Amino acid sequence: MKSCLCLVTDRRRLGEAVGAKPDEWVDALREQVGAAAKAGIDYVQVRESDLEGRDLANLVRSLLEMTRKTATKVLVNDRIDVALATHAHGVHLKERGILPGLVRRIAPAGFVIGCSIHTTAGIAARKTADFLVAGTVLPTASKRAPDYLDIDGLRKIVEAAAGQSVLGIGGLDARSVPLLTSSGAAGLAAIGAFIPAGGESVTDFVQKRVHDLRFALDQTPRRT
């Protein structure tokens, strides 16, 4: 199974981390996505739920243009209408949202569908998704025990998915790779793992982080 990396965007968190003013947040996000795409990240999930449809569509179009000459696929979080209108590569669906089989009926050929999953119960209804994102794996600032899967919970989802690609999300970074691979997960989706601390170059940090994560995922034996 090929390793897989997904950057989940959060322009506010990124901008605040690098000391950008609010009107510079989108520029920081574009720099982050451009660097990740050049480094070979598989997916960028545009999760900017506070943006109005028009603004979100304009952002997605700009990211599609930036990544046009790379292998990176741009997915829109939840907003199927925006994903289709902008000719994005795909959409990422919430666990309590529309099922991927219904999206397949209206989406063009090759449209990528990712789905969030928190328990094994919903996997059967999401077999037509290209990949699942399972979480929250480890405690984060917003989700602590008992609201996280831990590695055992992630392993159960991977087993129930029966060969369908599963990415972990939540509290994961380069140090988490051995835990991920021991569960059989294909890789990770993350926000914080791709956000530098203040003072660091966004481009340099993101490119190094993508390379380091990819190397670690590909070199660490994965449970099968």
PyMOL CGO cylinders between C-alpha atoms (Angstrom):
from pymol import cmd
from pymol.cgo import CYLINDER

trace = [
    CYLINDER, 0.00, 0.00, 0.00, 1.40, 3.39, -1.04, 0.3, 1, 1, 1, 1, 1, 1,
    CYLINDER, 1.40, 3.39, -1.04, 1.97, 5.89, 1.75, 0.3, 1, 1, 1, 1, 1, 1,
    CYLINDER, 1.97, 5.89, 1.75, -0.35, 8.89, 1.71, 0.3, 1, 1, 1, 1, 1, 1,
    CYLINDER, -0.35, 8.89, 1.71, -0.15, 12.40, 3.13, 0.3, 1, 1, 1, 1, 1, 1,
    CYLINDER, -0.15, 12.40, 3.13, -2.90, 14.99, 3.36, 0.3, 1, 1, 1, 1, 1, 1,
    CYLINDER, -2.90, 14.99, 3.36, -2.50, 18.62, 4.42, 0.3, 1, 1, 1, 1, 1, 1,
    CYLINDER, -2.50, 18.62, 4.42, -5.69, 20.00, 5.97, 0.3, 1, 1, 1, 1, 1, 1,
    CYLINDER, -5.69, 20.00, 5.97, -5.80, 23.77, 5.72, 0.3, 1, 1, 1, 1, 1, 1,
    CYLINDER, -5.80, 23.77, 5.72, -6.52, 26.27, 8.48, 0.3, 1, 1, 1, 1, 1, 1,
    CYLINDER, -6.52, 26.27, 8.48, -5.50, 29.72, 7.31, 0.3, 1, 1, 1, 1, 1, 1,
    CYLINDER, -5.50, 29.72, 7.31, -6.30, 31.34, 10.66, 0.3, 1, 1, 1, 1, 1, 1,
    CYLINDER, -6.30, 31.34, 10.66, -4.16, 28.94, 12.70, 0.3, 1, 1, 1, 1, 1, 1,
    CYLINDER, -4.16, 28.94, 12.70, -1.34, 29.09, 10.17, 0.3, 1, 1, 1, 1, 1, 1,
    CYLINDER, -1.34, 29.09, 10.17, -1.42, 32.87, 9.94, 0.3, 1, 1, 1, 1, 1, 1,
    CYLINDER, -1.42, 32.87, 9.94, -1.40, 33.34, 13.69, 0.3, 1, 1, 1, 1, 1, 1,
    CYLINDER, -1.40, 33.34, 13.69, 1.48, 30.86, 14.05, 0.3, 1, 1, 1, 1, 1, 1,
    CYLINDER, 1.48, 30.86, 14.05, 3.69, 32.76, 11.62, 0.3, 1, 1, 1, 1, 1, 1,
    CYLINDER, 3.69, 32.76, 11.62, 2.68, 36.22, 12.84, 0.3, 1, 1, 1, 1, 1, 1,
    CYLINDER, 2.68, 36.22, 12.84, 0.70, 37.19, 9.74, 0.3, 1, 1, 1, 1, 1, 1,
    CYLINDER, 0.70, 37.19, 9.74, -2.04, 39.80, 9.82, 0.3, 1, 1, 1, 1, 1, 1,
    CYLINDER, -2.04, 39.80, 9.82, -5.60, 38.63, 9.04, 0.3, 1, 1, 1, 1, 1, 1,
    CYLINDER, -5.60, 38.63, 9.04, -5.44, 40.05, 5.52, 0.3, 1, 1, 1, 1, 1, 1,
    CYLINDER, -5.44, 40.05, 5.52, -2.25, 38.00, 4.97, 0.3, 1, 1, 1, 1, 1, 1,
    CYLINDER, -2.25, 38.00, 4.97, -3.67, 34.64, 6.09, 0.3, 1, 1, 1, 1, 1, 1,
    CYLINDER, -3.67, 34.64, 6.09, -4.68, 33.54, 2.60, 0.3, 1, 1, 1, 1, 1, 1,
    CYLINDER, -4.68, 33.54, 2.60, -1.22, 34.41, 1.25, 0.3, 1, 1, 1, 1, 1, 1,
    CYLINDER, -1.22, 34.41, 1.25, 0.35, 32.30, 4.00, 0.3, 1, 1, 1, 1, 1, 1,
    CYLINDER, 0.35, 32.30, 4.00, -1.98, 29.43, 3.12, 0.3, 1, 1, 1, 1, 1, 1,
    CYLINDER, -1.98, 29.43, 3.12, -1.06, 29.66, -0.56, 0.3, 1, 1, 1, 1, 1, 1,
    CYLINDER, -1.06, 29.66, -0.56, 2.62, 29.56, 0.35, 0.3, 1, 1, 1, 1, 1, 1,
    CYLINDER, 2.62, 29.56, 0.35, 2.02, 26.51, 2.55, 0.3, 1, 1, 1, 1, 1, 1,
    CYLINDER, 2.02, 26.51, 2.55, 0.07, 24.64, -0.13, 0.3, 1, 1, 1, 1, 1, 1,
    CYLINDER, 0.07, 24.64, -0.13, 2.53, 25.55, -2.87, 0.3, 1, 1, 1, 1, 1, 1,
    CYLINDER, 2.53, 25.55, -2.87, 5.44, 24.24, -0.81, 0.3, 1, 1, 1, 1, 1, 1,
    CYLINDER, 5.44, 24.24, -0.81, 3.60, 21.04, 0.07, 0.3, 1, 1, 1, 1, 1, 1,
    CYLINDER, 3.60, 21.04, 0.07, 2.67, 20.40, -3.55, 0.3, 1, 1, 1, 1, 1, 1,
    CYLINDER, 2.67, 20.40, -3.55, 6.24, 20.89, -4.74, 0.3, 1, 1, 1, 1, 1, 1,
    CYLINDER, 6.24, 20.89, -4.74, 7.38, 18.44, -2.06, 0.3, 1, 1, 1, 1, 1, 1,
    CYLINDER, 7.38, 18.44, -2.06, 4.94, 15.84, -3.37, 0.3, 1, 1, 1, 1, 1, 1,
    CYLINDER, 4.94, 15.84, -3.37, 2.07, 15.82, -0.90, 0.3, 1, 1, 1, 1, 1, 1,
    CYLINDER, 2.07, 15.82, -0.90, -0.82, 13.67, -2.12, 0.3, 1, 1, 1, 1, 1, 1,
    CYLINDER, -0.82, 13.67, -2.12, -3.84, 15.69, -1.03, 0.3, 1, 1, 1, 1, 1, 1,
    CYLINDER, -3.84, 15.69, -1.03, -4.71, 19.17, 0.16, 0.3, 1, 1, 1, 1, 1, 1,
    CYLINDER, -4.71, 19.17, 0.16, -8.05, 19.30, 1.95, 0.3, 1, 1, 1, 1, 1, 1,
    CYLINDER, -8.05, 19.30, 1.95, -9.34, 22.87, 1.88, 0.3, 1, 1, 1, 1, 1, 1,
    CYLINDER, -9.34, 22.87, 1.88, -11.15, 23.20, 5.19, 0.3, 1, 1, 1, 1, 1, 1,
    CYLINDER, -11.15, 23.20, 5.19, -12.07, 26.87, 5.55, 0.3, 1, 1, 1, 1, 1, 1,
    CYLINDER, -12.07, 26.87, 5.55, -15.66, 26.54, 6.73, 0.3, 1, 1, 1, 1, 1, 1,
    CYLINDER, -15.66, 26.54, 6.73, -16.04, 30.19, 7.71, 0.3, 1, 1, 1, 1, 1, 1,
    CYLINDER, -16.04, 30.19, 7.71, -15.62, 31.39, 4.12, 0.3, 1, 1, 1, 1, 1, 1,
    CYLINDER, -15.62, 31.39, 4.12, -18.67, 32.24, 2.03, 0.3, 1, 1, 1, 1, 1, 1,
    CYLINDER, -18.67, 32.24, 2.03, -19.16, 30.14, -1.08, 0.3, 1, 1, 1, 1, 1, 1,
    CYLINDER, -19.16, 30.14, -1.08, -17.75, 32.71, -3.50, 0.3, 1, 1, 1, 1, 1, 1,
    CYLINDER, -17.75, 32.71, -3.50, -14.64, 33.37, -1.42, 0.3, 1, 1, 1, 1, 1, 1,
    CYLINDER, -14.64, 33.37, -1.42, -14.09, 29.65, -0.88, 0.3, 1, 1, 1, 1, 1, 1,
    CYLINDER, -14.09, 29.65, -0.88, -14.45, 29.00, -4.61, 0.3, 1, 1, 1, 1, 1, 1,
    CYLINDER, -14.45, 29.00, -4.61, -11.93, 31.73, -5.44, 0.3, 1, 1, 1, 1, 1, 1,
    CYLINDER, -11.93, 31.73, -5.44, -9.47, 30.25, -2.95, 0.3, 1, 1, 1, 1, 1, 1,
    CYLINDER, -9.47, 30.25, -2.95, -9.92, 26.74, -4.34, 0.3, 1, 1, 1, 1, 1, 1,
    CYLINDER, -9.92, 26.74, -4.34, -9.40, 27.97, -7.92, 0.3, 1, 1, 1, 1, 1, 1,
    CYLINDER, -9.40, 27.97, -7.92, -6.18, 29.72, -6.92, 0.3, 1, 1, 1, 1, 1, 1,
    CYLINDER, -6.18, 29.72, -6.92, -4.88, 26.57, -5.22, 0.3, 1, 1, 1, 1, 1, 1,
    CYLINDER, -4.88, 26.57, -5.22, -5.79, 24.46, -8.24, 0.3, 1, 1, 1, 1, 1, 1,
    CYLINDER, -5.79, 24.46, -8.24, -3.82, 26.81, -10.47, 0.3, 1, 1, 1, 1, 1, 1,
    CYLINDER, -3.82, 26.81, -10.47, -0.83, 26.72, -8.10, 0.3, 1, 1, 1, 1, 1, 1,
    CYLINDER, -0.83, 26.72, -8.10, -0.76, 22.93, -8.01, 0.3, 1, 1, 1, 1, 1, 1,
    CYLINDER, -0.76, 22.93, -8.01, -1.64, 22.37, -11.68, 0.3, 1, 1, 1, 1, 1, 1,
    CYLINDER, -1.64, 22.37, -11.68, 1.80, 21.08, -12.65, 0.3, 1, 1, 1, 1, 1, 1,
    CYLINDER, 1.80, 21.08, -12.65, 2.12, 18.77, -9.65, 0.3, 1, 1, 1, 1, 1, 1,
    CYLINDER, 2.12, 18.77, -9.65, 0.56, 15.44, -8.70, 0.3, 1, 1, 1, 1, 1, 1,
    CYLINDER, 0.56, 15.44, -8.70, -1.21, 16.97, -5.68, 0.3, 1, 1, 1, 1, 1, 1,
    CYLINDER, -1.21, 16.97, -5.68, -5.00, 16.73, -5.64, 0.3, 1, 1, 1, 1, 1, 1,
    CYLINDER, -5.00, 16.73, -5.64, -7.07, 19.53, -4.13, 0.3, 1, 1, 1, 1, 1, 1,
    CYLINDER, -7.07, 19.53, -4.13, -10.18, 18.42, -2.22, 0.3, 1, 1, 1, 1, 1, 1,
    CYLINDER, -10.18, 18.42, -2.22, -12.87, 20.69, -0.80, 0.3, 1, 1, 1, 1, 1, 1,
    CYLINDER, -12.87, 20.69, -0.80, -14.10, 19.91, 2.68, 0.3, 1, 1, 1, 1, 1, 1,
    CYLINDER, -14.10, 19.91, 2.68, -17.85, 19.14, 2.75, 0.3, 1, 1, 1, 1, 1, 1,
    CYLINDER, -17.85, 19.14, 2.75, -18.88, 21.66, 0.05, 0.3, 1, 1, 1, 1, 1, 1,
    CYLINDER, -18.88, 21.66, 0.05, -19.70, 19.39, -2.88, 0.3, 1, 1, 1, 1, 1, 1,
    CYLINDER, -19.70, 19.39, -2.88, -21.19, 22.34, -4.77, 0.3, 1, 1, 1, 1, 1, 1,
    CYLINDER, -21.19, 22.34, -4.77, -17.94, 24.30, -4.57, 0.3, 1, 1, 1, 1, 1, 1,
    CYLINDER, -17.94, 24.30, -4.57, -15.85, 21.26, -5.48, 0.3, 1, 1, 1, 1, 1, 1,
    CYLINDER, -15.85, 21.26, -5.48, -17.90, 20.64, -8.61, 0.3, 1, 1, 1, 1, 1, 1,
    CYLINDER, -17.90, 20.64, -8.61, -18.16, 24.31, -9.60, 0.3, 1, 1, 1, 1, 1, 1,
    CYLINDER, -18.16, 24.31, -9.60, -14.40, 24.85, -9.36, 0.3, 1, 1, 1, 1, 1, 1,
    CYLINDER, -14.40, 24.85, -9.36, -13.48, 21.51, -11.00, 0.3, 1, 1, 1, 1, 1, 1,
    CYLINDER, -13.48, 21.51, -11.00, -11.55, 20.53, -7.89, 0.3, 1, 1, 1, 1, 1, 1,
    CYLINDER, -11.55, 20.53, -7.89, -10.09, 17.05, -7.84, 0.3, 1, 1, 1, 1, 1, 1,
    CYLINDER, -10.09, 17.05, -7.84, -12.56, 15.92, -5.21, 0.3, 1, 1, 1, 1, 1, 1,
    CYLINDER, -12.56, 15.92, -5.21, -14.32, 16.41, -1.91, 0.3, 1, 1, 1, 1, 1, 1,
    CYLINDER, -14.32, 16.41, -1.91, -13.86, 15.33, 1.69, 0.3, 1, 1, 1, 1, 1, 1,
    CYLINDER, -13.86, 15.33, 1.69, -17.10, 14.29, 3.41, 0.3, 1, 1, 1, 1, 1, 1,
    CYLINDER, -17.10, 14.29, 3.41, -18.02, 14.48, 7.07, 0.3, 1, 1, 1, 1, 1, 1,
    CYLINDER, -18.02, 14.48, 7.07, -19.05, 11.28, 8.81, 0.3, 1, 1, 1, 1, 1, 1,
    CYLINDER, -19.05, 11.28, 8.81, -22.55, 12.62, 9.42, 0.3, 1, 1, 1, 1, 1, 1,
    CYLINDER, -22.55, 12.62, 9.42, -22.89, 14.09, 5.94, 0.3, 1, 1, 1, 1, 1, 1,
    CYLINDER, -22.89, 14.09, 5.94, -23.86, 12.75, 2.54, 0.3, 1, 1, 1, 1, 1, 1,
    CYLINDER, -23.86, 12.75, 2.54, -22.61, 9.29, 1.62, 0.3, 1, 1, 1, 1, 1, 1,
    CYLINDER, -22.61, 9.29, 1.62, -19.99, 8.87, -1.12, 0.3, 1, 1, 1, 1, 1, 1,
    CYLINDER, -19.99, 8.87, -1.12, -22.24, 6.64, -3.22, 0.3, 1, 1, 1, 1, 1, 1,
    CYLINDER, -22.24, 6.64, -3.22, -24.65, 9.53, -3.71, 0.3, 1, 1, 1, 1, 1, 1,
    CYLINDER, -24.65, 9.53, -3.71, -21.82, 11.87, -4.66, 0.3, 1, 1, 1, 1, 1, 1,
    CYLINDER, -21.82, 11.87, -4.66, -20.61, 9.38, -7.27, 0.3, 1, 1, 1, 1, 1, 1,
    CYLINDER, -20.61, 9.38, -7.27, -23.93, 9.78, -9.11, 0.3, 1, 1, 1, 1, 1, 1,
    CYLINDER, -23.93, 9.78, -9.11, -23.32, 13.45, -9.83, 0.3, 1, 1, 1, 1, 1, 1,
    CYLINDER, -23.32, 13.45, -9.83, -19.52, 13.67, -9.87, 0.3, 1, 1, 1, 1, 1, 1,
    CYLINDER, -19.52, 13.67, -9.87, -17.34, 13.30, -12.96, 0.3, 1, 1, 1, 1, 1, 1,
    CYLINDER, -17.34, 13.30, -12.96, -15.14, 10.29, -13.57, 0.3, 1, 1, 1, 1, 1, 1,
    CYLINDER, -15.14, 10.29, -13.57, -11.99, 10.30, -11.46, 0.3, 1, 1, 1, 1, 1, 1,
    CYLINDER, -11.99, 10.30, -11.46, -13.53, 12.51, -8.77, 0.3, 1, 1, 1, 1, 1, 1,
    CYLINDER, -13.53, 12.51, -8.77, -11.72, 11.76, -5.48, 0.3, 1, 1, 1, 1, 1, 1,
    CYLINDER, -11.72, 11.76, -5.48, -13.78, 11.20, -2.35, 0.3, 1, 1, 1, 1, 1, 1,
    CYLINDER, -13.78, 11.20, -2.35, -12.36, 11.08, 1.15, 0.3, 1, 1, 1, 1, 1, 1,
    CYLINDER, -12.36, 11.08, 1.15, -14.54, 10.41, 4.19, 0.3, 1, 1, 1, 1, 1, 1,
    CYLINDER, -14.54, 10.41, 4.19, -14.10, 11.10, 7.88, 0.3, 1, 1, 1, 1, 1, 1,
    CYLINDER, -14.10, 11.10, 7.88, -14.74, 8.12, 10.15, 0.3, 1, 1, 1, 1, 1, 1,
    CYLINDER, -14.74, 8.12, 10.15, -14.74, 7.80, 13.92, 0.3, 1, 1, 1, 1, 1, 1,
    CYLINDER, -14.74, 7.80, 13.92, -15.97, 4.25, 14.48, 0.3, 1, 1, 1, 1, 1, 1,
    CYLINDER, -15.97, 4.25, 14.48, -16.12, 1.01, 12.53, 0.3, 1, 1, 1, 1, 1, 1,
    CYLINDER, -16.12, 1.01, 12.53, -19.91, 1.25, 12.24, 0.3, 1, 1, 1, 1, 1, 1,
    CYLINDER, -19.91, 1.25, 12.24, -19.96, 3.56, 9.24, 0.3, 1, 1, 1, 1, 1, 1,
    CYLINDER, -19.96, 3.56, 9.24, -17.30, 1.90, 7.12, 0.3, 1, 1, 1, 1, 1, 1,
    CYLINDER, -17.30, 1.90, 7.12, -19.60, -0.39, 5.10, 0.3, 1, 1, 1, 1, 1, 1,
    CYLINDER, -19.60, -0.39, 5.10, -21.57, 2.59, 3.78, 0.3, 1, 1, 1, 1, 1, 1,
    CYLINDER, -21.57, 2.59, 3.78, -18.35, 4.28, 2.66, 0.3, 1, 1, 1, 1, 1, 1,
    CYLINDER, -18.35, 4.28, 2.66, -16.73, 1.52, 0.65, 0.3, 1, 1, 1, 1, 1, 1,
    CYLINDER, -16.73, 1.52, 0.65, -16.95, 3.63, -2.52, 0.3, 1, 1, 1, 1, 1, 1,
    CYLINDER, -16.95, 3.63, -2.52, -14.74, 6.33, -0.97, 0.3, 1, 1, 1, 1, 1, 1,
    CYLINDER, -14.74, 6.33, -0.97, -11.15, 6.51, -2.19, 0.3, 1, 1, 1, 1, 1, 1,
    CYLINDER, -11.15, 6.51, -2.19, -9.87, 6.73, 1.35, 0.3, 1, 1, 1, 1, 1, 1,
    CYLINDER, -9.87, 6.73, 1.35, -11.00, 7.16, 4.95, 0.3, 1, 1, 1, 1, 1, 1,
    CYLINDER, -11.00, 7.16, 4.95, -9.63, 9.58, 7.53, 0.3, 1, 1, 1, 1, 1, 1,
    CYLINDER, -9.63, 9.58, 7.53, -9.94, 8.14, 11.03, 0.3, 1, 1, 1, 1, 1, 1,
    CYLINDER, -9.94, 8.14, 11.03, -9.67, 10.16, 14.16, 0.3, 1, 1, 1, 1, 1, 1,
    CYLINDER, -9.67, 10.16, 14.16, -9.13, 11.70, 16.49, 0.3, 1, 1, 1, 1, 1, 1,
    CYLINDER, -9.13, 11.70, 16.49, -6.21, 9.30, 17.02, 0.3, 1, 1, 1, 1, 1, 1,
    CYLINDER, -6.21, 9.30, 17.02, -4.33, 11.02, 19.86, 0.3, 1, 1, 1, 1, 1, 1,
    CYLINDER, -4.33, 11.02, 19.86, -5.40, 13.76, 22.29, 0.3, 1, 1, 1, 1, 1, 1,
    CYLINDER, -5.40, 13.76, 22.29, -5.26, 17.31, 20.99, 0.3, 1, 1, 1, 1, 1, 1,
    CYLINDER, -5.26, 17.31, 20.99, -5.93, 20.66, 22.61, 0.3, 1, 1, 1, 1, 1, 1,
    CYLINDER, -5.93, 20.66, 22.61, -9.62, 20.36, 21.69, 0.3, 1, 1, 1, 1, 1, 1,
    CYLINDER, -9.62, 20.36, 21.69, -10.19, 16.60, 22.00, 0.3, 1, 1, 1, 1, 1, 1,
    CYLINDER, -10.19, 16.60, 22.00, -8.94, 14.64, 24.97, 0.3, 1, 1, 1, 1, 1, 1,
    CYLINDER, -8.94, 14.64, 24.97, -9.92, 11.33, 26.56, 0.3, 1, 1, 1, 1, 1, 1,
    CYLINDER, -9.92, 11.33, 26.56, -12.36, 9.70, 26.03, 0.3, 1, 1, 1, 1, 1, 1,
    CYLINDER, -12.36, 9.70, 26.03, -12.85, 11.41, 22.67, 0.3, 1, 1, 1, 1, 1, 1,
    CYLINDER, -12.85, 11.41, 22.67, -9.94, 9.84, 20.83, 0.3, 1, 1, 1, 1, 1, 1,
    CYLINDER, -9.94, 9.84, 20.83, -9.29, 6.48, 19.20, 0.3, 1, 1, 1, 1, 1, 1,
    CYLINDER, -9.29, 6.48, 19.20, -5.75, 5.77, 20.32, 0.3, 1, 1, 1, 1, 1, 1,
    CYLINDER, -5.75, 5.77, 20.32, -3.77, 3.32, 18.22, 0.3, 1, 1, 1, 1, 1, 1,
    CYLINDER, -3.77, 3.32, 18.22, -5.94, 0.34, 19.14, 0.3, 1, 1, 1, 1, 1, 1,
    CYLINDER, -5.94, 0.34, 19.14, -9.03, 2.13, 17.87, 0.3, 1, 1, 1, 1, 1, 1,
    CYLINDER, -9.03, 2.13, 17.87, -7.24, 3.10, 14.68, 0.3, 1, 1, 1, 1, 1, 1,
    CYLINDER, -7.24, 3.10, 14.68, -6.13, -0.49, 14.18, 0.3, 1, 1, 1, 1, 1, 1,
    CYLINDER, -6.13, -0.49, 14.18, -9.72, -1.72, 14.48, 0.3, 1, 1, 1, 1, 1, 1,
    CYLINDER, -9.72, -1.72, 14.48, -10.84, 0.74, 11.80, 0.3, 1, 1, 1, 1, 1, 1,
    CYLINDER, -10.84, 0.74, 11.80, -8.01, -0.31, 9.49, 0.3, 1, 1, 1, 1, 1, 1,
    CYLINDER, -8.01, -0.31, 9.49, -8.96, -3.97, 9.95, 0.3, 1, 1, 1, 1, 1, 1,
    CYLINDER, -8.96, -3.97, 9.95, -12.64, -3.28, 9.33, 0.3, 1, 1, 1, 1, 1, 1,
    CYLINDER, -12.64, -3.28, 9.33, -11.79, -1.25, 6.21, 0.3, 1, 1, 1, 1, 1, 1,
    CYLINDER, -11.79, -1.25, 6.21, -10.32, -4.45, 4.73, 0.3, 1, 1, 1, 1, 1, 1,
    CYLINDER, -10.32, -4.45, 4.73, -7.80, -2.97, 2.31, 0.3, 1, 1, 1, 1, 1, 1,
    CYLINDER, -7.80, -2.97, 2.31, -9.39, 0.45, 1.87, 0.3, 1, 1, 1, 1, 1, 1,
    CYLINDER, -9.39, 0.45, 1.87, -6.80, 3.17, 2.54, 0.3, 1, 1, 1, 1, 1, 1,
    CYLINDER, -6.80, 3.17, 2.54, -7.08, 4.69, 5.99, 0.3, 1, 1, 1, 1, 1, 1,
    CYLINDER, -7.08, 4.69, 5.99, -5.27, 7.83, 7.16, 0.3, 1, 1, 1, 1, 1, 1,
    CYLINDER, -5.27, 7.83, 7.16, -4.99, 8.78, 10.80, 0.3, 1, 1, 1, 1, 1, 1,
    CYLINDER, -4.99, 8.78, 10.80, -5.72, 12.32, 11.98, 0.3, 1, 1, 1, 1, 1, 1,
    CYLINDER, -5.72, 12.32, 11.98, -5.38, 14.10, 15.31, 0.3, 1, 1, 1, 1, 1, 1,
    CYLINDER, -5.38, 14.10, 15.31, -2.27, 14.72, 17.39, 0.3, 1, 1, 1, 1, 1, 1,
    CYLINDER, -2.27, 14.72, 17.39, 0.01, 13.11, 14.81, 0.3, 1, 1, 1, 1, 1, 1,
    CYLINDER, 0.01, 13.11, 14.81, 3.42, 14.19, 13.57, 0.3, 1, 1, 1, 1, 1, 1,
    CYLINDER, 3.42, 14.19, 13.57, 6.70, 12.61, 12.44, 0.3, 1, 1, 1, 1, 1, 1,
    CYLINDER, 6.70, 12.61, 12.44, 7.17, 10.94, 15.84, 0.3, 1, 1, 1, 1, 1, 1,
    CYLINDER, 7.17, 10.94, 15.84, 3.83, 9.18, 15.37, 0.3, 1, 1, 1, 1, 1, 1,
    CYLINDER, 3.83, 9.18, 15.37, 4.80, 7.32, 12.20, 0.3, 1, 1, 1, 1, 1, 1,
    CYLINDER, 4.80, 7.32, 12.20, 5.78, 4.03, 13.93, 0.3, 1, 1, 1, 1, 1, 1,
    CYLINDER, 5.78, 4.03, 13.93, 2.41, 4.03, 15.70, 0.3, 1, 1, 1, 1, 1, 1,
    CYLINDER, 2.41, 4.03, 15.70, 0.60, 4.66, 12.43, 0.3, 1, 1, 1, 1, 1, 1,
    CYLINDER, 0.60, 4.66, 12.43, 2.39, 1.97, 10.51, 0.3, 1, 1, 1, 1, 1, 1,
    CYLINDER, 2.39, 1.97, 10.51, 1.94, -0.54, 13.34, 0.3, 1, 1, 1, 1, 1, 1,
    CYLINDER, 1.94, -0.54, 13.34, -1.82, -0.03, 12.96, 0.3, 1, 1, 1, 1, 1, 1,
    CYLINDER, -1.82, -0.03, 12.96, -1.67, -0.65, 9.21, 0.3, 1, 1, 1, 1, 1, 1,
    CYLINDER, -1.67, -0.65, 9.21, -2.71, 2.92, 8.33, 0.3, 1, 1, 1, 1, 1, 1,
    CYLINDER, -2.71, 2.92, 8.33, -1.50, 4.23, 4.97, 0.3, 1, 1, 1, 1, 1, 1,
    CYLINDER, -1.50, 4.23, 4.97, -0.47, 7.62, 6.34, 0.3, 1, 1, 1, 1, 1, 1,
    CYLINDER, -0.47, 7.62, 6.34, -1.81, 10.72, 7.98, 0.3, 1, 1, 1, 1, 1, 1,
    CYLINDER, -1.81, 10.72, 7.98, -3.87, 13.84, 7.50, 0.3, 1, 1, 1, 1, 1, 1,
    CYLINDER, -3.87, 13.84, 7.50, -2.93, 16.85, 9.61, 0.3, 1, 1, 1, 1, 1, 1,
    CYLINDER, -2.93, 16.85, 9.61, -3.22, 20.55, 10.23, 0.3, 1, 1, 1, 1, 1, 1,
    CYLINDER, -3.22, 20.55, 10.23, -0.64, 21.22, 12.92, 0.3, 1, 1, 1, 1, 1, 1,
    CYLINDER, -0.64, 21.22, 12.92, 2.05, 18.93, 11.56, 0.3, 1, 1, 1, 1, 1, 1,
    CYLINDER, 2.05, 18.93, 11.56, 2.41, 21.27, 8.58, 0.3, 1, 1, 1, 1, 1, 1,
    CYLINDER, 2.41, 21.27, 8.58, 2.41, 24.56, 10.52, 0.3, 1, 1, 1, 1, 1, 1,
    CYLINDER, 2.41, 24.56, 10.52, 5.82, 26.00, 11.49, 0.3, 1, 1, 1, 1, 1, 1,
    CYLINDER, 5.82, 26.00, 11.49, 6.55, 27.76, 14.72, 0.3, 1, 1, 1, 1, 1, 1,
    CYLINDER, 6.55, 27.76, 14.72, 6.94, 31.53, 14.59, 0.3, 1, 1, 1, 1, 1, 1,
    CYLINDER, 6.94, 31.53, 14.59, 10.01, 32.77, 12.79, 0.3, 1, 1, 1, 1, 1, 1,
    CYLINDER, 10.01, 32.77, 12.79, 10.44, 29.70, 10.57, 0.3, 1, 1, 1, 1, 1, 1,
    CYLINDER, 10.44, 29.70, 10.57, 10.08, 29.91, 6.81, 0.3, 1, 1, 1, 1, 1, 1,
    CYLINDER, 10.08, 29.91, 6.81, 6.75, 28.38, 5.79, 0.3, 1, 1, 1, 1, 1, 1,
    CYLINDER, 6.75, 28.38, 5.79, 8.18, 27.04, 2.54, 0.3, 1, 1, 1, 1, 1, 1,
    CYLINDER, 8.18, 27.04, 2.54, 11.31, 25.51, 4.05, 0.3, 1, 1, 1, 1, 1, 1,
    CYLINDER, 11.31, 25.51, 4.05, 9.44, 23.98, 6.99, 0.3, 1, 1, 1, 1, 1, 1,
    CYLINDER, 9.44, 23.98, 6.99, 6.61, 22.47, 4.95, 0.3, 1, 1, 1, 1, 1, 1,
    CYLINDER, 6.61, 22.47, 4.95, 8.86, 21.00, 2.27, 0.3, 1, 1, 1, 1, 1, 1,
    CYLINDER, 8.86, 21.00, 2.27, 11.12, 19.41, 4.88, 0.3, 1, 1, 1, 1, 1, 1,
    CYLINDER, 11.12, 19.41, 4.88, 8.15, 18.11, 6.85, 0.3, 1, 1, 1, 1, 1, 1,
    CYLINDER, 8.15, 18.11, 6.85, 6.59, 16.47, 3.77, 0.3, 1, 1, 1, 1, 1, 1,
    CYLINDER, 6.59, 16.47, 3.77, 9.91, 14.86, 2.81, 0.3, 1, 1, 1, 1, 1, 1,
    CYLINDER, 9.91, 14.86, 2.81, 10.55, 13.66, 6.38, 0.3, 1, 1, 1, 1, 1, 1,
    CYLINDER, 10.55, 13.66, 6.38, 7.07, 12.19, 6.79, 0.3, 1, 1, 1, 1, 1, 1,
    CYLINDER, 7.07, 12.19, 6.79, 7.19, 10.47, 3.42, 0.3, 1, 1, 1, 1, 1, 1,
    CYLINDER, 7.19, 10.47, 3.42, 10.59, 8.97, 4.13, 0.3, 1, 1, 1, 1, 1, 1,
    CYLINDER, 10.59, 8.97, 4.13, 9.51, 7.76, 7.56, 0.3, 1, 1, 1, 1, 1, 1,
    CYLINDER, 9.51, 7.76, 7.56, 6.28, 6.22, 6.24, 0.3, 1, 1, 1, 1, 1, 1,
    CYLINDER, 6.28, 6.22, 6.24, 8.04, 4.46, 3.38, 0.3, 1, 1, 1, 1, 1, 1,
    CYLINDER, 8.04, 4.46, 3.38, 10.90, 3.16, 5.52, 0.3, 1, 1, 1, 1, 1, 1,
    CYLINDER, 10.90, 3.16, 5.52, 8.93, 1.95, 8.53, 0.3, 1, 1, 1, 1, 1, 1,
    CYLINDER, 8.93, 1.95, 8.53, 7.48, -1.56, 8.15, 0.3, 1, 1, 1, 1, 1, 1,
    CYLINDER, 7.48, -1.56, 8.15, 3.69, -1.43, 7.92, 0.3, 1, 1, 1, 1, 1, 1,
    CYLINDER, 3.69, -1.43, 7.92, 1.40, -3.95, 9.54, 0.3, 1, 1, 1, 1, 1, 1,
    CYLINDER, 1.40, -3.95, 9.54, -0.53, -5.90, 6.90, 0.3, 1, 1, 1, 1, 1, 1,
]
cmd.load_cgo(trace, "trace")
